[in-house]
Amino acid sequence: MPLHACDSPGRDTVFVFYLGTIMIPFVMLIVPLYQLMVLIGWTNRLAALIIPWIFSAYGTFLMRQHFITFPKEIEEAALLDGASRLQILWQILIPASVPALATQATFTFLYAWNSFFWPLVIINVGNEKNHVLTLALNVLRGRASDTPNLILAGAAIAIVPPLIVFILGQRFFVESVASSGVKG
């Protein structure tokens, strides 16, 4: 039994194919993803706006690159001290991965927040309860075309959450960049 789960045969081939999905434009995935949401029953629900963005090839690549830089000696020492694999994950790997996780969470949030086409497809216009800001701004653009101050106020409101997320996550970005260099 290999010490690391990442030592399994064929892992690089599977990873290259999974990473290759980055080259598929999201527009090509709209119809199959919409059919999946209809099958699950998530049309007109906020879960359909959140869950598809959580798992991405970019996120997998980012986290893989972080975890392969983690020294194997630390894991081996924890195993010798009697720690289980789950304890190693929760008590050593996850706390050490907070900068990478924060970076991934921020990128995922910004990508989902700025999305216009997917909410337009998955959330019906008449569904006021689950209306998202990008769609509301589009409706406002049509209804308040003669009052640009309302449109600009809506755009300013749309900028505030990503700005707050970036300000809160900036410390983790700097920490992530600082820890990615060669230490001597």
HELIX and SHEET records of a PDB file:
HELIX    1   1 ALA A    5  ASP A    7  5                                   3    
HELIX    2   2 ARG A   11  GLY A   20  1                                  10    
HELIX    3   3 THR A   21  MET A   23  5                                   3    
HELIX    4   4 PHE A   26  ILE A   40  1                                  15    
HELIX    5   5 ALA A   47  ILE A   54  1                                   8    
HELIX    6   6 ALA A   57  ILE A   68  1                                  12    
HELIX    7   7 LYS A   72  LEU A   80  1                                   9    
HELIX    8   8 ARG A   85  ILE A   88  1                                   4    
HELIX    9   9 LEU A   89  LEU A   93  3                                   5    
HELIX   10  10 ILE A   94  ALA A   96  1                                   3    
HELIX   11  11 VAL A   98  TRP A  113  1                                  16    
HELIX   12  12 PHE A  117  ILE A  122  1                                   6    
HELIX   13  13 LEU A  133  ARG A  143  1                                  11    
HELIX   14  14 PRO A  148  SER A  179  1                                  32    
END                                                                             
